[in-house]
Amino acid sequence: LKPIIWDNNQNKLTVLDQSLLPFEKVFVELRTPEEVADAIRLMKVRGAPAIGITASYGMVLSVLKASSIDDALKLLHNAKQVMDKARPTAVNLSWATSHMLNRAKQYVESGEAKNVKELVELLKKDANKVFDDEMEAEIQMGLYGLEKLNSGDTVLTQCNAGGLATGTGLGTALAPVKIAHLLGMNVSVIAPETRPWLQGSRLTVYELMEEGIPVTLITDTAVGLVMFKKMVSSVMVGADRILSDGHVYNKIGTFKEAVIAHEMGIPFYVLAPVSTFDLKSSVNDVKIEERDPNEVRTVRGVPIAPENVKVFNPVFDVTPPKYITAIITEKGVIYPPFDKNVRKIVER
Amino acid sequence: LKPIIWDNNQNKLTVLDQSLLPFEKVFVELRTPEEVADAIRLMKVRGAPAIGITASYGMVLSVLKASSIDDALKLLHNAKQVMDKARPTAVNLSWATSHMLNRAKQYVESGEAKNVKELVELLKKDANKVFDDEMEAEIQMGLYGLEKLNSGDTVLTQCNAGGLATGTGLGTALAPVKIAHLLGMNVSVIAPETRPWLQGSRLTVYELMEEGIPVTLITDTAVGLVMFKKMVSSVMVGADRILSDGHVYNKIGTFKEAVIAHEMGIPFYVLAPVSTFDLKSSVNDVKIEERDPNEVRTVRGVPIAPENVKVFNPVFDVTPPKYITAIITEKGVIYPPFDKNVRKIVER
């Protein structure tokens, strides 16, 4: 499972079009920051870490044809602007573009990059490092998460926080299950379909079936019953943004799982790299992205509601710290009280 | 909105095929108990009270061609058996068929029905009374529920517990909103789409739009966020079965709304006629119906998941009494403690 492929010799970025899965397996080449932004907006690339990695390569793509170092910096500024707008909620996106832009400025100021060619080579190394760091972080999160799993466990997840979402093939929320499976433990997953975009039925289920991990698909409405019936040992989800007090922004539907898990006494874990943390914003600052009403009025182009019905289509929700058992990062596991402990781990 | 039409002169039962709404408005004639059972199984007729009414007429249909009184009773026994199997969870179904069978036995034993023709006429009156009682009960529930509404309120519902579900055009959970709207109060509804069968997006939204009541469609995943954001004044849902201790069986997804409403301090009301109560069973006795996995793997025939994925497709869930603010019946409003108060009202 390799959803993001960077050809380091030909400077070529190819991504698996996730909007067509599981029905078609199509790879598309992205040549410019504009094409990267479009791919993110159209959810060909999705999942916070995968967006971050792709945007890092998008920054590299922006300077390939620069006429001078000054021109390169201008193009990088512009590329950041273009790509940041594609998905406002995902913090990894602006983190990645800022990181790449800052690195470029340092290279120019310090004289490490004396021409465009040198700058391109240095930025390529940085983008590759974003990918490698993500992979390393996921392995680390997977190992921390593994401590929360026992053989025979069934994990409820939400959306797709697997290797498709992160671009590495491993994943965040699914990393513990995948590592457990590799180690021969008997673990399985319950995947809610995750309307409107059906990341659960289209991606999580596909990804786990490809790897031979037992998975059961349910509707989003059945999330309560599977916990009520004790069919779930723990909940493991990813995150798009985590605040310093432990508020977690993730795919719409996460909040309900957290509240029900809390009521049923089932542990609720959030798995995310420290790049997901936004230590500056408070819960009132973060705007929740709303998408096209037609995502709710239709499924795969087929109408399922009166065409003129009014729709509210938020794609993220926010889970207060009260409902979270622990946040698992690559730097360690954060337990409540989050307002004290988040900074201790993230700023470590 | 007239989803069940009984022609009392021609003994003809016609129902609106709800499986085709909101795209096509097709009425189908049901001629035999077998056709009624099929219509219930295929969800052309759905919603607990509508199923009860239709099954009552199905009992009438079963004796139209009886050769003798004895034959009629045999046919009624058989019709009950055939129809009861169509939806195991809906208590209204077996309630209606038992009621009609018992009435028939009484008419025969008492000599009121001396021949098939007399029996048919008496049973027609009984079936019409099932319909009229339902309508009267809904008006009563609507008036009790109206006391829980203020102008400006937004009610979150689940599935379709409107006039399509009950067969009368009014409904249970939607009755208070409809009466409030008639009285000129400013009320609106948020309808979750209710996968897998999409009663929310297909039926509730259609029904309310037809009547000019403001309605907003959301995905099932957004149920938590709308309550978190205080966009909801109260939750009003129907029920398929209510136990004597207040456990409520209703459309899959109801439980999650109840838990979240409880956590957010939003009142959660169940509206159902007393025929919905099952005072004999306990929560361990009731089997929750599971339906075809392809309902989850596809939407309107379009695949949305790998075709061989394992699926768990329960269509009801159970909400413990702890999460219920009140149960609104036509005989009065039942408040906690339900294990004491249910019988007081239901057996009144």
Interface residues (C-beta under 8 A of the other chain):
Chain A: P22 F23 I190 P192 E193 T194 R195 P196 L198 S201 R202 V205 Y206 M209 P214 V215 T216 L217 I218 T219 D220 T221 A222 V223 G224 L225 V226 F228 M231 K251 I252 G253 F255 K256 V259 I260 E263 I288 V296 R297 V299 R300 G301 V302 P303 I304 A305 P306 V309 K310 V311 F312 N313 P314 D317 V318
Chain B: P22 F23 I190 P192 E193 T194 R195 P196 L198 S201 R202 V205 Y206 M209 P214 V215 T216 L217 I218 T219 D220 T221 A222 V223 G224 L225 V226 F228 K251 I252 G253 F255 K256 V259 I260 E263 I288 V296 R297 V299 R300 G301 V302 P303 I304 A305 P306 V309 K310 V311 F312 N313 P314 D317 V318
